[in-house]
Amino acid sequence: MKVGLVLPCNIWFAPFVNIYTRALDELNIEYDIISWNRDGKDKNYGFQYEEPQKYVIKHRIFKFVPYIKFASFAKKIIRKNKYDRLIILTPQSGIFMHRFLKKYYKNKYILDYRDLSIEQINIFKRPFKKVLDNSFAIFVSSPGFIKCLPTGYKYNISHNFNINAVKEALNKEEVIPFNKGSINVLTIGGIRDYESNIEVVKALANKKDVSISFVGKGPASEPIKEYAKENAINNVEVLGYYDKKDEANYVNKASLMNIFYPRRISHDTAISNRFYNALIFKKPLIATSDTTQGDYVKKYNIGLSIDNCENLYEKINNFIDNEDEKQFNERCNALLKEFLNDYNEFMTILGSFVKN
């Protein structure tokens, strides 16, 4: 048995790939990753499509040409290596390969869905349904996505976390205390949203004993850095790219994790990697209210679920000063246990997929 994983982006930007590689390693299944090294910065791994992505595109229709080229590259690799099963990561891959998948891999591929994408555009809705129709199973990374997807299908949850880190967190008996005193608000990963992050910066600008850290790369990184410089905001640091092995060190040093996102359906329905890191490392969250993440934060009382950043400084201090640390840890673990049940179901389905 050999499995091909098809990913139309940089591996660095897709940590969820590790969910599958860990699981396949555990199941002793051979696999290859077929990816698109869009920015040329991925290490040489598996089979990589090397054409750079061009972000300035004059006409909408040409936006999809690189995806079509990647799909052609992926099909060539799949034919050559004759994989027994495929894991199609993101709807874009499935849509531009839907005829190929139906002909050669009907009921022999899993579709993994992590973000709202081109399947929301009318011309792609029909081929996307074909992808769903012919799949063995469909995994989504957030229950929030299901409301935006076609009805009549079985959607299972595949969370964006390291299962070993989750189990280790649940087995810890000691209470992890809040990082009080000097408060560090951390935004780590892809730094994509300028306006919402600037709201956080404005609310906490030059506040006593507060630092605001942006760790990761993305289109908003440099504009945030420039804004802080132009406005003489001295408690903002923008560190750019980081090695994933150093992620835990950054999170450990944080007091709160920032997932305050703009109100867009793609953001409202998603669960970010930061969310899971906050639960694992017991860090309170700053989340947007009336979203999937904000609803979890409110239900489990694991941080601030807010409409805007008004009085954010006061709200942070009130939470840190008045919440019981032991109870906070227990609430984080209660949600992790709920997610662990989802993972066990994921492993059951994946095991059936590769063993039958």
Residue pairs with C-beta under 8 A, 6 or more apart in sequence:
1 29
1 30
1 84
1 85
1 354
1 355
2 29
2 30
2 31
2 32
2 81
2 82
2 83
2 84
2 85
3 24
3 29
3 30
3 31
3 32
3 83
3 84
3 85
3 86
3 87
3 354
4 31
4 32
4 34
4 77
4 78
4 81
4 83
4 85
4 86
4 87
5 17
5 20
5 21
5 31
5 32
5 33
5 34
5 86
5 87
5 89
6 34
6 74
6 78
6 86
6 87
6 88
6 89
6 93
6 97
7 14
7 17
7 33
7 34
7 35
7 36
7 89
7 90
7 93
8 35
8 36
8 67
8 70
8 71
8 74
8 89
8 90
8 92
8 93
9 35
9 36
9 38
9 90
10 35
10 36
10 37
10 38
10 39
10 41
10 42
11 17
11 33
11 35
11 42
11 45
12 41
12 42
12 244
13 190
14 35
14 89
14 114
15 160
15 244
15 273
16 89
16 112
16 114
16 141
16 158
16 160
17 33
17 89
18 162
19 158
19 159
19 160
19 161
19 163
20 31
20 87
20 89
20 112
20 350
21 31
21 33
22 162
22 163
22 164
23 346
23 347
23 350
24 30
24 31
24 350
24 354
27 350
27 351
27 354
27 355
29 354
32 46
32 47
32 77
32 81
32 83
33 45
33 46
33 47
34 46
34 47
34 48
34 49
34 73
34 74
34 77
34 78
35 42
35 45
35 46
35 47
35 48
35 49
36 48
36 49
36 51
36 53
36 70
37 48
37 49
37 50
38 52
38 53
39 52
39 53
40 50
40 52
42 48
47 77
49 69
49 70
49 73
49 74
51 66
51 69
51 70
53 66
54 66
57 63
64 96
64 118
67 92
67 96
68 96
70 93
70 96
71 93
71 96
71 97
71 100
74 93
74 97
75 97
75 100
78 86
78 100
78 104
84 108
85 105
85 108
85 109
85 110
85 136
85 353
85 354
86 101
86 105
86 108
86 109
86 110
87 109
87 110
87 112
88 94
88 97
88 101
88 109
88 110
88 111
88 112
88 131
88 135
89 112
89 114
90 112
90 113
90 114
90 115
90 117
91 111
91 113
91 117
91 118
91 119
91 128
91 131
92 117
92 118
94 101
94 111
94 128
94 131
95 118
95 119
95 124
95 127
95 128
95 131
98 127
98 128
98 130
98 131
98 134
101 109
101 131
101 134
102 130
102 134
105 134
106 134
107 134
107 135
107 136
108 136
109 134
109 135
109 136
110 135
110 136
110 137
110 138
110 139
110 350
110 353
111 131
111 132
111 135
111 137
111 138
111 139
112 139
112 141
112 158
113 138
113 139
113 140
113 141
113 145
113 149
114 140
114 141
114 160
114 270
115 266
115 270
116 145
116 148
116 265
116 266
116 269
116 270
118 124
119 125
119 128
119 149
120 148
125 150
128 150
129 150
132 138
132 150
132 153
136 353
137 154
137 156
137 349
137 353
138 153
138 154
138 155
138 156
139 155
139 156
139 157
139 158
139 346
139 349
140 146
140 149
140 155
140 156
140 157
140 158
141 157
141 158
141 159
141 160
141 270
141 271
142 157
142 269
142 270
142 271
142 292
143 157
143 292
144 268
144 269
144 270
144 271
144 291
144 292
145 155
145 269
145 270
146 155
147 269
148 265
148 269
149 155
156 342
156 345
156 346
156 349
157 339
157 342
157 345
157 346
158 342
158 343
158 346
159 271
159 276
159 339
159 342
159 343
160 271
160 272
160 273
160 276
161 273
161 276
161 280
161 339
161 343
163 340
163 343
165 280
166 276
166 280
166 336
166 339
166 340
166 343
167 340
169 279
169 280
169 281
169 282
169 332
169 333
169 336
170 333
170 336
170 337
170 340
175 325
175 326
175 329
176 281
176 282
176 325
176 329
177 325
178 255
178 284
178 320
178 323
178 325
178 328
179 253
179 254
179 255
180 255
180 320
180 321
181 209
182 209
182 210
182 211
182 255
183 209
183 210
183 211
183 255
183 256
183 316
183 317
183 320
184 210
184 211
184 212
184 213
184 253
184 254
184 255
184 256
185 200
185 204
185 210
185 211
185 212
185 213
185 254
185 255
185 256
185 257
185 258
185 286
185 316
186 213
186 215
186 250
186 251
186 253
186 254
186 255
186 256
186 257
186 258
186 283
187 197
187 200
187 212
187 213
187 214
187 215
187 216
187 257
187 258
187 274
188 213
188 214
188 215
188 216
188 242
188 247
188 250
188 251
188 257
188 274
188 277
189 215
189 216
189 272
189 273
189 274
190 216
190 217
190 218
191 197
191 214
191 216
191 217
191 218
191 219
191 220
191 221
191 224
191 238
192 218
192 219
192 220
193 220
193 261
193 262
193 267
194 219
194 220
194 223
194 224
195 262
196 260
196 261
196 262
196 288
197 214
197 220
197 224
197 258
197 260
198 224
198 227
199 260
199 308
199 309
200 212
200 258
200 260
200 286
200 309
200 312
201 212
201 224
201 227
201 228
201 233
201 236
202 309
203 309
203 310
203 311
203 312
203 313
204 210
204 212
204 235
204 312
204 313
205 231
205 233
205 235
205 236
206 232
206 233
206 234
206 235
207 235
207 313
210 235
210 313
210 316
211 235
211 236
211 237
212 235
212 236
212 237
213 236
213 237
213 239
213 250
213 254
214 221
214 224
214 225
214 236
214 237
214 238
214 239
215 239
215 240
215 242
215 250
216 239
216 240
216 241
216 242
217 240
217 241
221 238
221 240
222 238
224 236
224 238
225 236
225 238
227 233
228 234
228 236
228 238
242 250
247 277
248 281
251 257
251 277
251 278
251 281
251 283
252 281
254 281
254 283
255 283
255 284
255 316
255 320
256 283
256 284
256 285
256 286
256 303
256 316
257 274
257 275
257 277
257 278
257 283
257 284
257 285
257 286
257 303
258 274
258 285
258 286
259 272
259 274
259 275
259 278
259 285
259 286
259 287
259 288
259 293
260 286
260 287
260 288
260 306
260 309
261 267
261 268
261 287
261 288
261 291
261 293
262 288
263 288
263 291
267 288
267 291
268 288
268 290
268 291
268 292
269 291
269 292
270 292
270 293
271 292
271 293
271 296
272 293
274 285
275 285
275 287
275 293
275 296
276 339
277 283
278 284
278 285
278 302
278 303
278 332
279 302
279 332
279 333
279 335
279 336
279 339
280 336
282 328
282 329
282 332
284 302
284 303
284 304
284 319
284 320
284 323
284 328
285 293
285 297
285 302
285 303
285 304
286 303
286 304
286 306
286 312
286 316
287 293
287 294
287 296
287 297
287 303
287 304
287 305
287 306
288 294
288 305
288 306
288 307
289 298
289 305
289 306
289 307
290 307
294 305
294 306
295 305
296 302
296 335
297 303
297 304
297 305
298 305
300 331
300 332
300 334
300 335
301 323
301 328
301 331
302 328
302 331
302 332
302 335
303 319
304 312
304 315
304 316
304 319
306 312
306 315
